[in-house]
Amino acid sequence: MQIWVDADACPREIKDLLYRAATRRKVKVTLVANQQMHTPSSEYIDSIVVKDGINVADRRIIELVEQGDLVVTADIPLAADVVSKGGQALNPRGQMYTEDNVGERLTVRNMLDELRAGGQISGGPANFNAKDKQAFANQFDRWLTKAKT
């Protein structure tokens, strides 16, 4: 069991929560980013730096993820690829992507991208807040409990 983090856009509060869980629960957490990340010294925490470029970190995560692993990402196309490989993906706002819901979420995401490109809507998601952090912590704890059984 491994936890992969799409780290470039992951909120600091979520990374801190993952660091604490890695040490406490003795589960491997690896951050993948296109820049060096400062991480606590722990045998359970690692990072991989990839070259700059569109989706380079995503492609590396897909290469490495295995069935049963968890990927923390807000990137729905990455989540869809993870799920297709037998992993699970968890959004930093606490939404778990599964075989049952990732297709629909990808369709909605693509539709919103088209509407934004056409100027029909603007803006993106609301700012990350304490409610999002709590939703993530709750979903992550459920995943850890299920994965350890």
DOVO-325787 format. One record per atom (N, C-alpha, C, O): residue number from 1; residue in one letter; x, y, z. Coordinates in steps of 0.001 Angstrom, whole numbers, plus 500000, padded with zeros to 6 digits. Layout:
# DOVO-325787
VEXDREN  pos  code  xx  yy  zz
VEXDREN  NUM  A  X  Y  Z $
...
***
This chain:
# DOVO-325787
VEXDREN  pos  code  xx  yy  zz
VEXDREN  1  M  500849  498818  500000 $
VEXDREN  1  M  500000  500000  500000 $
VEXDREN  1  M  500888  501236  500000 $
VEXDREN  1  M  501816  501357  500800 $
VEXDREN  2  Q  500588  502131  499104 $
VEXDREN  2  Q  501386  503333  498895 $
VEXDREN  2  Q  500439  504504  498683 $
VEXDREN  2  Q  499373  504349  498086 $
VEXDREN  3  I  500828  505671  499168 $
VEXDREN  3  I  500079  506895  498914 $
VEXDREN  3  I  500959  507788  498048 $
VEXDREN  3  I  502092  508106  498410 $
VEXDREN  4  W  500422  508183  496904 $
VEXDREN  4  W  501093  509083  495973 $
VEXDREN  4  W  500400  510430  496045 $
VEXDREN  4  W  499175  510493  496147 $
VEXDREN  5  V  501170  511508  495992 $
VEXDREN  5  V  500596  512849  496083 $
VEXDREN  5  V  500997  513650  494847 $
VEXDREN  5  V  502182  513832  494567 $
VEXDREN  6  D  499992  514125  494115 $
VEXDREN  6  D  500197  515066  493025 $
VEXDREN  6  D  500483  516399  493716 $
VEXDREN  6  D  499576  517196  493957 $
VEXDREN  7  A  501760  516625  494031 $
VEXDREN  7  A  502128  517592  495061 $
VEXDREN  7  A  502188  519046  494634 $
VEXDREN  7  A  502116  519926  495491 $
VEXDREN  8  D  502316  519337  493345 $
VEXDREN  8  D  502455  520734  492940 $
VEXDREN  8  D  501277  521598  493389 $
VEXDREN  8  D  501476  522736  493814 $
VEXDREN  9  A  500074  521080  493302 $
VEXDREN  9  A  498886  521868  493640 $
VEXDREN  9  A  498220  521421  494939 $
VEXDREN  9  A  497155  521929  495289 $
VEXDREN  10  C  498822  520493  495646 $
VEXDREN  10  C  498212  519995  496882 $
VEXDREN  10  C  498387  521025  498004 $
VEXDREN  10  C  499499  521497  498242 $
VEXDREN  11  P  497300  521373  498690 $
VEXDREN  11  P  497415  522353  499781 $
VEXDREN  11  P  498371  521888  500880 $
VEXDREN  11  P  498438  520702  501200 $
VEXDREN  12  R  499092  522821  501437 $
VEXDREN  12  R  500076  522543  502500 $
VEXDREN  12  R  499429  521796  503670 $
VEXDREN  12  R  500030  520877  504226 $
VEXDREN  13  E  498212  522186  504043 $
VEXDREN  13  E  497537  521538  505179 $
VEXDREN  13  E  497325  520048  504920 $
VEXDREN  13  E  497407  519238  505844 $
VEXDREN  14  I  497060  519692  503691 $
VEXDREN  14  I  496846  518286  503338 $
VEXDREN  14  I  498169  517533  503386 $
VEXDREN  14  I  498228  516413  503893 $
VEXDREN  15  K  499226  518139  502863 $
VEXDREN  15  K  500540  517493  502932 $
VEXDREN  15  K  500945  517271  504389 $
VEXDREN  15  K  501454  516204  504732 $
VEXDREN  16  D  500725  518266  505247 $
VEXDREN  16  D  501062  518117  506668 $
VEXDREN  16  D  500285  516970  507305 $
VEXDREN  16  D  500849  516195  508078 $
VEXDREN  17  L  499017  516858  506993 $
VEXDREN  17  L  498201  515763  507502 $
VEXDREN  17  L  498750  514416  507027 $
VEXDREN  17  L  498818  513464  507804 $
VEXDREN  18  L  499139  514338  505761 $
VEXDREN  18  L  499702  513103  505201 $
VEXDREN  18  L  501030  512743  505863 $
VEXDREN  18  L  501296  511567  506110 $
VEXDREN  19  Y  501861  513733  506152 $
VEXDREN  19  Y  503137  513475  506823 $
VEXDREN  19  Y  502908  512850  508195 $
VEXDREN  19  Y  503556  511870  508564 $
VEXDREN  20  R  501973  513435  508940 $
VEXDREN  20  R  501689  512898  510285 $
VEXDREN  20  R  501163  511470  510200 $
VEXDREN  20  R  501562  510605  510980 $
VEXDREN  21  A  500264  511232  509248 $
VEXDREN  21  A  499679  509896  509095 $
VEXDREN  21  A  500736  508885  508667 $
VEXDREN  21  A  500709  507741  509121 $
VEXDREN  22  A  501662  509283  507804 $
VEXDREN  22  A  502702  508367  507327 $
VEXDREN  22  A  503518  507824  508492 $
VEXDREN  22  A  503759  506620  508583 $
VEXDREN  23  T  503933  508701  509364 $
VEXDREN  23  T  504749  508295  510505 $
VEXDREN  23  T  503929  507522  511526 $
VEXDREN  23  T  504375  506489  512026 $
VEXDREN  24  R  502754  508006  511835 $
VEXDREN  24  R  501905  507374  512854 $
VEXDREN  24  R  501400  506003  512405 $
VEXDREN  24  R  501388  505054  513189 $
VEXDREN  25  R  500985  505905  511145 $
VEXDREN  25  R  500390  504656  510638 $
VEXDREN  25  R  501379  503778  509880 $
VEXDREN  25  R  501035  502684  509433 $
VEXDREN  26  K  502619  504268  509740 $
VEXDREN  26  K  503674  503517  509051 $
VEXDREN  26  K  503273  503127  507631 $
VEXDREN  26  K  503341  501962  507238 $
VEXDREN  27  V  502855  504133  506884 $
VEXDREN  27  V  502463  503940  505484 $
VEXDREN  27  V  503313  504882  504623 $
VEXDREN  27  V  503552  506030  504998 $
VEXDREN  28  K  503756  504395  503494 $
VEXDREN  28  K  504638  505155  502602 $
VEXDREN  28  K  503862  506243  501865 $
VEXDREN  28  K  502831  505970  501250 $
VEXDREN  29  V  504359  507474  501929 $
VEXDREN  29  V  503801  508619  501212 $
VEXDREN  29  V  504899  509188  500318 $
VEXDREN  29  V  505992  509507  500786 $
VEXDREN  30  T  504596  509310  499025 $
VEXDREN  30  T  505562  509868  498083 $
VEXDREN  30  T  504932  511049  497357 $
VEXDREN  30  T  503873  510923  496743 $
VEXDREN  31  L  505596  512192  497436 $
VEXDREN  31  L  505165  513386  496723 $
VEXDREN  31  L  505821  513395  495353 $
VEXDREN  31  L  507018  513133  495237 $
VEXDREN  32  V  505049  513695  494314 $
VEXDREN  32  V  505575  513796  492959 $
VEXDREN  32  V  505295  515221  492493 $
VEXDREN  32  V  504151  515676  492492 $
VEXDREN  33  A  506373  515925  492092 $
VEXDREN  33  A  506242  517337  491712 $
VEXDREN  33  A  507329  517708  490721 $
VEXDREN  33  A  508284  516958  490518 $
VEXDREN  34  N  507175  518878  490105 $
VEXDREN  34  N  508198  519329  489165 $
VEXDREN  34  N  509196  520279  489822 $
VEXDREN  34  N  509964  520963  489144 $
VEXDREN  35  Q  509169  520307  491143 $
VEXDREN  35  Q  510155  521077  491892 $
VEXDREN  35  Q  510439  520357  493206 $
VEXDREN  35  Q  509630  519556  493674 $
VEXDREN  36  Q  511584  520646  493790 $
VEXDREN  36  Q  511957  520015  495050 $
VEXDREN  36  Q  510978  520422  496144 $
VEXDREN  36  Q  510646  521600  496279 $
VEXDREN  37  M  510522  519460  496913 $
VEXDREN  37  M  509600  519716  498022 $
VEXDREN  37  M  510329  519465  499335 $
VEXDREN  37  M  511059  518484  499473 $
VEXDREN  38  H  510126  520347  500282 $
VEXDREN  38  H  510676  520123  501618 $
VEXDREN  38  H  509746  519152  502339 $
VEXDREN  38  H  508549  519406  502472 $
VEXDREN  39  T  510309  518042  502803 $
VEXDREN  39  T  509517  517052  503530 $
VEXDREN  39  T  510215  516732  504839 $
VEXDREN  39  T  511435  516858  504946 $
VEXDREN  40  P  509441  516316  505839 $
VEXDREN  40  P  510064  515900  507098 $
VEXDREN  40  P  510940  514671  506875 $
VEXDREN  40  P  510702  513880  505962 $
VEXDREN  41  S  511938  514527  507705 $
VEXDREN  41  S  512804  513357  507628 $
VEXDREN  41  S  512058  512164  508235 $
VEXDREN  41  S  511762  512137  509429 $
VEXDREN  42  S  511766  511186  507384 $
VEXDREN  42  S  511057  509992  507824 $
VEXDREN  42  S  511280  508891  506803 $
VEXDREN  42  S  511343  509148  505601 $
VEXDREN  43  E  511396  507681  507284 $
VEXDREN  43  E  511543  506558  506360 $
VEXDREN  43  E  510256  506317  505579 $
VEXDREN  43  E  510261  505570  504601 $
VEXDREN  44  Y  509174  506927  505988 $
VEXDREN  44  Y  507875  506730  505334 $
VEXDREN  44  Y  507509  507838  504358 $
VEXDREN  44  Y  506478  507757  503690 $
VEXDREN  45  I  508349  508883  504266 $
VEXDREN  45  I  508034  510025  503409 $
VEXDREN  45  I  509151  510208  502390 $
VEXDREN  45  I  510332  510232  502737 $
VEXDREN  46  D  508755  510338  501127 $
VEXDREN  46  D  509715  510464  500041 $
VEXDREN  46  D  509170  511468  499027 $
VEXDREN  46  D  508001  511851  499081 $
VEXDREN  47  S  510033  511887  498106 $
VEXDREN  47  S  509564  512754  497026 $
VEXDREN  47  S  510306  512403  495741 $
VEXDREN  47  S  511440  511924  495759 $
VEXDREN  48  I  509627  512657  494634 $
VEXDREN  48  I  510186  512458  493301 $
VEXDREN  48  I  510030  513772  492553 $
VEXDREN  48  I  508939  514339  492487 $
VEXDREN  49  V  511135  514248  491990 $
VEXDREN  49  V  511094  515470  491188 $
VEXDREN  49  V  511130  515061  489713 $
VEXDREN  49  V  512004  514305  489288 $
VEXDREN  50  V  510170  515573  488941 $
VEXDREN  50  V  510094  515291  487506 $
VEXDREN  50  V  510419  516568  486738 $
VEXDREN  50  V  510440  517659  487307 $
VEXDREN  51  K  510669  516421  485453 $
VEXDREN  51  K  510944  517585  484598 $
VEXDREN  51  K  509706  518463  484507 $
VEXDREN  51  K  508579  518003  484693 $
VEXDREN  52  D  509943  519746  484214 $
VEXDREN  52  D  508831  520658  483951 $
VEXDREN  52  D  508100  520206  482693 $
VEXDREN  52  D  508694  519632  481780 $
VEXDREN  53  G  506811  520475  482666 $
VEXDREN  53  G  506027  520152  481489 $
VEXDREN  53  G  504617  519747  481879 $
VEXDREN  53  G  504343  519376  483020 $
VEXDREN  54  I  503747  519828  480914 $
VEXDREN  54  I  502343  519518  481151 $
VEXDREN  54  I  502183  518024  481435 $
VEXDREN  54  I  502619  517179  480653 $
VEXDREN  55  N  501561  517722  482549 $
VEXDREN  55  N  501203  516355  482945 $
VEXDREN  55  N  502390  515412  483149 $
VEXDREN  55  N  502197  514196  483161 $
VEXDREN  56  V  503594  515921  483307 $
VEXDREN  56  V  504758  515055  483522 $
VEXDREN  56  V  504629  514334  484865 $
VEXDREN  56  V  504868  513129  484946 $
VEXDREN  57  A  504255  515060  485912 $
VEXDREN  57  A  504075  514427  487223 $
VEXDREN  57  A  502934  513407  487162 $
VEXDREN  57  A  503035  512323  487738 $
VEXDREN  58  D  501862  513752  486473 $
VEXDREN  58  D  500727  512831  486339 $
VEXDREN  58  D  501167  511524  485678 $
VEXDREN  58  D  500822  510436  486139 $
VEXDREN  59  R  501922  511645  484608 $
VEXDREN  59  R  502376  510436  483897 $
VEXDREN  59  R  503273  509578  484783 $
VEXDREN  59  R  503208  508350  484730 $
VEXDREN  60  R  504100  510212  485585 $
VEXDREN  60  R  504991  509457  486486 $
VEXDREN  60  R  504172  508718  487538 $
VEXDREN  60  R  504458  507562  487852 $
VEXDREN  61  I  503171  509372  488073 $
VEXDREN  61  I  502308  508722  489062 $
VEXDREN  61  I  501628  507509  488434 $
VEXDREN  61  I  501582  506442  489046 $
VEXDREN  62  I  501105  507660  487230 $
VEXDREN  62  I  500431  506548  486548 $
VEXDREN  62  I  501401  505386  486321 $
VEXDREN  62  I  501012  504225  486444 $
VEXDREN  63  E  502656  505689  485991 $
VEXDREN  63  E  503653  504633  485816 $
VEXDREN  63  E  503865  503842  487105 $
VEXDREN  63  E  504077  502630  487065 $
VEXDREN  64  L  503810  504522  488237 $
VEXDREN  64  L  504186  503912  489510 $
VEXDREN  64  L  503028  503340  490319 $
VEXDREN  64  L  503230  502427  491120 $
VEXDREN  65  V  501827  503858  490122 $
VEXDREN  65  V  500697  503441  490954 $
VEXDREN  65  V  500360  501969  490703 $
VEXDREN  65  V  500438  501474  489579 $
VEXDREN  66  E  499985  501293  491784 $
VEXDREN  66  E  499593  499892  491709 $
VEXDREN  66  E  498209  499722  492311 $
VEXDREN  66  E  497698  500601  493006 $
VEXDREN  67  Q  497624  498582  492030 $
VEXDREN  67  Q  496305  498294  492572 $
VEXDREN  67  Q  496344  498418  494093 $
VEXDREN  67  Q  497251  497910  494752 $
VEXDREN  68  G  495340  499104  494632 $
VEXDREN  68  G  495251  499295  496072 $
VEXDREN  68  G  495908  500558  496582 $
VEXDREN  68  G  495705  500933  497737 $
VEXDREN  69  D  496699  501228  495742 $
VEXDREN  69  D  497333  502481  496143 $
VEXDREN  69  D  496309  503612  496155 $
VEXDREN  69  D  495239  503513  495555 $
VEXDREN  70  L  496664  504678  496846 $
VEXDREN  70  L  495846  505890  496883 $
VEXDREN  70  L  496647  507024  496263 $
VEXDREN  70  L  497838  507173  496540 $
VEXDREN  71  V  495995  507823  495426 $
VEXDREN  71  V  496604  509020  494861 $
VEXDREN  71  V  495797  510224  495335 $
VEXDREN  71  V  494576  510262  495179 $
VEXDREN  72  V  496477  511199  495910 $
VEXDREN  72  V  495837  512436  496348 $
VEXDREN  72  V  496025  513445  495222 $
VEXDREN  72  V  497145  513859  494922 $
VEXDREN  73  T  494908  513835  494602 $
VEXDREN  73  T  494967  514759  493470 $
VEXDREN  73  T  493632  515454  493265 $
VEXDREN  73  T  492572  514900  493558 $
VEXDREN  74  A  493701  516670  492759 $
VEXDREN  74  A  492496  517383  492339 $
VEXDREN  74  A  492304  517255  490829 $
VEXDREN  74  A  491329  517768  490281 $
VEXDREN  75  D  493222  516580  490165 $
VEXDREN  75  D  493215  516423  488715 $
VEXDREN  75  D  492318  515238  488336 $
VEXDREN  75  D  492691  514083  488543 $
VEXDREN  76  I  491152  515523  487789 $
VEXDREN  76  I  490185  514455  487495 $
VEXDREN  76  I  490671  513512  486397 $
VEXDREN  76  I  490463  512306  486528 $
VEXDREN  77  P  491309  513987  485318 $
VEXDREN  77  P  491839  513027  484344 $
VEXDREN  77  P  492869  512071  484974 $
VEXDREN  77  P  492883  510883  484654 $
VEXDREN  78  L  493725  512584  485862 $
VEXDREN  78  L  494671  511717  486568 $
VEXDREN  78  L  493904  510720  487436 $
VEXDREN  78  L  494234  509534  487460 $
VEXDREN  79  A  492891  511193  488142 $
VEXDREN  79  A  492085  510303  488988 $
VEXDREN  79  A  491465  509188  488155 $
VEXDREN  79  A  491432  508039  488594 $
VEXDREN  80  A  490973  509509  486962 $
VEXDREN  80  A  490361  508500  486089 $
VEXDREN  80  A  491397  507446  485688 $
VEXDREN  80  A  491090  506254  485663 $
VEXDREN  81  D  492612  507876  485379 $
VEXDREN  81  D  493673  506930  485024 $
VEXDREN  81  D  494055  506045  486208 $
VEXDREN  81  D  494297  504849  486044 $
VEXDREN  82  V  494107  506628  487384 $
VEXDREN  82  V  494433  505872  488600 $
VEXDREN  82  V  493379  504793  488843 $
VEXDREN  82  V  493711  503636  489105 $
VEXDREN  83  V  492123  505178  488755 $
VEXDREN  83  V  491029  504235  488989 $
VEXDREN  83  V  491067  503111  487950 $
VEXDREN  83  V  490805  501954  488279 $
VEXDREN  84  S  491387  503443  486715 $
VEXDREN  84  S  491445  502405  485676 $
VEXDREN  84  S  492568  501398  485933 $
VEXDREN  84  S  492518  500273  485434 $
VEXDREN  85  K  493588  501798  486715 $
VEXDREN  85  K  494682  500886  487069 $
VEXDREN  85  K  494412  500129  488367 $
VEXDREN  85  K  495256  499352  488813 $
VEXDREN  86  G  493255  500343  488976 $
VEXDREN  86  G  492913  499635  490207 $
VEXDREN  86  G  493242  500376  491480 $
VEXDREN  86  G  493118  499825  492574 $
VEXDREN  87  G  493663  501628  491347 $
VEXDREN  87  G  493925  502444  492527 $
VEXDREN  87  G  492700  503264  492885 $
VEXDREN  87  G  491653  503166  492246 $
VEXDREN  88  Q  492856  504068  493911 $
VEXDREN  88  Q  491802  505006  494283 $
VEXDREN  88  Q  492417  506390  494304 $
VEXDREN  88  Q  493617  506545  494533 $
VEXDREN  89  A  491596  507388  494066 $
VEXDREN  89  A  492066  508770  494080 $
VEXDREN  89  A  491185  509579  495023 $
VEXDREN  89  A  489964  509425  495053 $
VEXDREN  90  L  491835  510440  495786 $
VEXDREN  90  L  491148  511276  496760 $
VEXDREN  90  L  491497  512730  496501 $
VEXDREN  90  L  492668  513112  496498 $
VEXDREN  91  N  490464  513537  496282 $
VEXDREN  91  N  490622  514962  496070 $
VEXDREN  91  N  490972  515622  497410 $
VEXDREN  91  N  490448  515196  498439 $
VEXDREN  92  P  491839  516648  497436 $
VEXDREN  92  P  492158  517333  498693 $
VEXDREN  92  P  490934  517928  499397 $
VEXDREN  92  P  491022  518306  500566 $
VEXDREN  93  R  489804  518015  498707 $
VEXDREN  93  R  488574  518509  499329 $
VEXDREN  93  R  487718  517364  499885 $
VEXDREN  93  R  486605  517590  500360 $
VEXDREN  94  G  488247  516127  499822 $
VEXDREN  94  G  487573  515006  500463 $
VEXDREN  94  G  486690  514165  499569 $
VEXDREN  94  G  485959  513311  500071 $
VEXDREN  95  Q  486728  514373  498272 $
VEXDREN  95  Q  485915  513569  497346 $
VEXDREN  95  Q  486738  512372  496885 $
VEXDREN  95  Q  487824  512532  496326 $
VEXDREN  96  M  486211  511166  497123 $
VEXDREN  96  M  486878  509947  496679 $
VEXDREN  96  M  486423  509635  495268 $
VEXDREN  96  M  485225  509625  494986 $
VEXDREN  97  Y  487368  509381  494382 $
VEXDREN  97  Y  487058  508991  493007 $
VEXDREN  97  Y  487092  507466  492926 $
VEXDREN  97  Y  488066  506831  493332 $
VEXDREN  98  T  486023  506895  492401 $
VEXDREN  98  T  485900  505445  492298 $
VEXDREN  98  T  485427  505084  490895 $
VEXDREN  98  T  485115  505959  490088 $
VEXDREN  99  E  485379  503793  490619 $
VEXDREN  99  E  484848  503339  489327 $
VEXDREN  99  E  483422  503830  489113 $
VEXDREN  99  E  483010  504077  487980 $
VEXDREN  100  D  482667  503972  490205 $
VEXDREN  100  D  481263  504366  490110 $
VEXDREN  100  D  481053  505833  489774 $
VEXDREN  100  D  480020  506188  489205 $
VEXDREN  101  N  482027  506710  490118 $
VEXDREN  101  N  481757  508137  489931 $
VEXDREN  101  N  482761  508894  489068 $
VEXDREN  101  N  482473  510017  488654 $
VEXDREN  102  V  483932  508318  488783 $
VEXDREN  102  V  484966  509099  488113 $
VEXDREN  102  V  484592  509436  486670 $
VEXDREN  102  V  484957  510504  486177 $
VEXDREN  103  G  483876  508554  485990 $
VEXDREN  103  G  483466  508843  484621 $
VEXDREN  103  G  482554  510055  484545 $
VEXDREN  103  G  482727  510922  483688 $
VEXDREN  104  E  481591  510110  485439 $
VEXDREN  104  E  480664  511249  485480 $
VEXDREN  104  E  481403  512539  485822 $
VEXDREN  104  E  481153  513579  485213 $
VEXDREN  105  R  482308  512474  486788 $
VEXDREN  105  R  483050  513676  487182 $
VEXDREN  105  R  483960  514162  486059 $
VEXDREN  105  R  484150  515366  485886 $
VEXDREN  106  L  484517  513234  485302 $
VEXDREN  106  L  485353  513607  484161 $
VEXDREN  106  L  484505  514277  483074 $
VEXDREN  106  L  484942  515251  482460 $
VEXDREN  107  T  483313  513768  482837 $
VEXDREN  107  T  482413  514357  481849 $
VEXDREN  107  T  482030  515779  482250 $
VEXDREN  107  T  482053  516687  481419 $
VEXDREN  108  V  481681  515973  483507 $
VEXDREN  108  V  481312  517311  484000 $
VEXDREN  108  V  482506  518253  483893 $
VEXDREN  108  V  482353  519401  483475 $
VEXDREN  109  R  483683  517782  484264 $
VEXDREN  109  R  484895  518605  484191 $
VEXDREN  109  R  485160  519043  482756 $
VEXDREN  109  R  485484  520205  482514 $
VEXDREN  110  N  485025  518123  481804 $
VEXDREN  110  N  485263  518457  480395 $
VEXDREN  110  N  484233  519462  479880 $
VEXDREN  110  N  484572  520365  479116 $
VEXDREN  111  M  482981  519305  480296 $
VEXDREN  111  M  481936  520239  479892 $
VEXDREN  111  M  482227  521642  480441 $
VEXDREN  111  M  482087  522631  479723 $
VEXDREN  112  L  482628  521724  481708 $
VEXDREN  112  L  482945  523025  482294 $
VEXDREN  112  L  484147  523666  481610 $
VEXDREN  112  L  484176  524883  481424 $
VEXDREN  113  D  485143  522858  481232 $
VEXDREN  113  D  486294  523388  480491 $
VEXDREN  113  D  485852  523998  479165 $
VEXDREN  113  D  486320  525070  478782 $
VEXDREN  114  E  484950  523312  478467 $
VEXDREN  114  E  484442  523826  477191 $
VEXDREN  114  E  483676  525130  477391 $
VEXDREN  114  E  483822  526063  476602 $
VEXDREN  115  L  482865  525199  478434 $
VEXDREN  115  L  482108  526422  478716 $
VEXDREN  115  L  483040  527582  479071 $
VEXDREN  115  L  482814  528716  478649 $
VEXDREN  116  R  484096  527291  479853 $
VEXDREN  116  R  485064  528336  480181 $
VEXDREN  116  R  485791  528811  478929 $
VEXDREN  116  R  485988  530011  478738 $
VEXDREN  117  A  486191  527867  478075 $
VEXDREN  117  A  486904  528216  476839 $
VEXDREN  117  A  486029  529064  475920 $
VEXDREN  117  A  486534  529925  475199 $
VEXDREN  118  G  484727  528824  475943 $
VEXDREN  118  G  483792  529587  475120 $
VEXDREN  118  G  483345  530885  475756 $
VEXDREN  118  G  482557  531627  475169 $
VEXDREN  119  G  483843  531170  476959 $
VEXDREN  119  G  483491  532406  477639 $
VEXDREN  119  G  482104  532401  478254 $
VEXDREN  119  G  481613  533447  478680 $
VEXDREN  120  Q  481461  531234  478308 $
VEXDREN  120  Q  480104  531165  478839 $
VEXDREN  120  Q  480079  531163  480363 $
VEXDREN  120  Q  479099  531593  480969 $
VEXDREN  121  I  481145  530685  480977 $
VEXDREN  121  I  481288  530782  482430 $
VEXDREN  121  I  482720  531164  482734 $
VEXDREN  121  I  483604  531021  481888 $
VEXDREN  122  S  482949  531652  483945 $
VEXDREN  122  S  484309  532008  484341 $
VEXDREN  122  S  484530  531536  485770 $
VEXDREN  122  S  483593  531155  486472 $
VEXDREN  123  G  485766  531572  486173 $
VEXDREN  123  G  486101  531194  487535 $
VEXDREN  123  G  486352  529712  487680 $
VEXDREN  123  G  486203  528934  486738 $
VEXDREN  124  G  486730  529349  488869 $
VEXDREN  124  G  487029  527961  489182 $
VEXDREN  124  G  486480  527635  490546 $
VEXDREN  124  G  485534  528271  491008 $
VEXDREN  125  P  487064  526649  491195 $
VEXDREN  125  P  486563  526253  492500 $
VEXDREN  125  P  486823  527327  493561 $
VEXDREN  125  P  487706  528172  493412 $
VEXDREN  126  A  486042  527271  494619 $
VEXDREN  126  A  486228  528191  495746 $
VEXDREN  126  A  487574  527920  496406 $
VEXDREN  126  A  488170  526864  496193 $
VEXDREN  127  N  488053  528861  497201 $
VEXDREN  127  N  489305  528677  497924 $
VEXDREN  127  N  489197  527503  498887 $
VEXDREN  127  N  488132  527240  499444 $
VEXDREN  128  F  490311  526800  499077 $
VEXDREN  128  F  490396  525693  500017 $
VEXDREN  128  F  490168  526238  501424 $
VEXDREN  128  F  490714  527283  501778 $
VEXDREN  129  N  489354  525528  502240 $
VEXDREN  129  N  489048  526029  503577 $
VEXDREN  129  N  489054  524900  504608 $
VEXDREN  129  N  489316  523744  504275 $
VEXDREN  130  A  488765  525245  505854 $
VEXDREN  130  A  488799  524278  506952 $
VEXDREN  130  A  487789  523150  506758 $
VEXDREN  130  A  488053  522011  507146 $
VEXDREN  131  K  486649  523450  506169 $
VEXDREN  131  K  485642  522419  505904 $
VEXDREN  131  K  486190  521382  504908 $
VEXDREN  131  K  485968  520182  505066 $
VEXDREN  132  D  486904  521859  503888 $
VEXDREN  132  D  487524  520961  502913 $
VEXDREN  132  D  488572  520073  503591 $
VEXDREN  132  D  488633  518869  503339 $
VEXDREN  133  K  489384  520672  504443 $
VEXDREN  133  K  490427  519915  505162 $
VEXDREN  133  K  489787  518825  506014 $
VEXDREN  133  K  490276  517696  506038 $
VEXDREN  134  Q  488712  519145  506705 $
VEXDREN  134  Q  488035  518163  507552 $
VEXDREN  134  Q  487419  517048  506719 $
VEXDREN  134  Q  487473  515880  507104 $
VEXDREN  135  A  486833  517403  505578 $
VEXDREN  135  A  486257  516391  504686 $
VEXDREN  135  A  487349  515453  504176 $
VEXDREN  135  A  487138  514244  504088 $
VEXDREN  136  F  488510  516005  503842 $
VEXDREN  136  F  489632  515174  503413 $
VEXDREN  136  F  490070  514249  504545 $
VEXDREN  136  F  490234  513046  504343 $
VEXDREN  137  A  490257  514812  505730 $
VEXDREN  137  A  490726  514017  506869 $
VEXDREN  137  A  489773  512858  507150 $
VEXDREN  137  A  490219  511740  507408 $
VEXDREN  138  N  488481  513110  507105 $
VEXDREN  138  N  487497  512055  507357 $
VEXDREN  138  N  487572  510956  506300 $
VEXDREN  138  N  487592  509772  506635 $
VEXDREN  139  Q  487614  511341  505027 $
VEXDREN  139  Q  487666  510362  503937 $
VEXDREN  139  Q  488991  509598  503951 $
VEXDREN  139  Q  489018  508391  503710 $
VEXDREN  140  F  490076  510294  504230 $
VEXDREN  140  F  491394  509666  504299 $
VEXDREN  140  F  491443  508650  505437 $
VEXDREN  140  F  491981  507555  505270 $
VEXDREN  141  D  490889  509005  506583 $
VEXDREN  141  D  490863  508084  507714 $
VEXDREN  141  D  490052  506829  507377 $
VEXDREN  141  D  490444  505720  507740 $
VEXDREN  142  R  488934  507003  506689 $
VEXDREN  142  R  488137  505836  506259 $
VEXDREN  142  R  488951  504955  505319 $
VEXDREN  142  R  488926  503730  505431 $
VEXDREN  143  W  489678  505586  504385 $
VEXDREN  143  W  490498  504814  503464 $
VEXDREN  143  W  491586  504042  504197 $
VEXDREN  143  W  491798  502858  503938 $
VEXDREN  144  L  492279  504723  505121 $
VEXDREN  144  L  493348  504069  505891 $
VEXDREN  144  L  492807  502875  506680 $
VEXDREN  144  L  493418  501807  506703 $
VEXDREN  145  T  491673  503066  507317 $
VEXDREN  145  T  491084  501998  508123 $
VEXDREN  145  T  490732  500800  507233 $
VEXDREN  145  T  491009  499654  507587 $
VEXDREN  146  K  490132  501069  506102 $
VEXDREN  146  K  489749  499987  505173 $
VEXDREN  146  K  490989  499315  504579 $
VEXDREN  146  K  491015  498094  504426 $
VEXDREN  147  A  492003  500093  504246 $
VEXDREN  147  A  493209  499557  503615 $
VEXDREN  147  A  494008  498690  504573 $
VEXDREN  147  A  494670  497746  504139 $
VEXDREN  148  K  493962  498983  505846 $
VEXDREN  148  K  494741  498247  506851 $
VEXDREN  148  K  494060  496962  507297 $
VEXDREN  148  K  494650  496178  508041 $
VEXDREN  149  T  492804  496731  506847 $
VEXDREN  149  T  492122  495510  507278 $
VEXDREN  149  T  492298  494390  506302 $
VEXDREN  149  T  491783  493293  506521 $
***
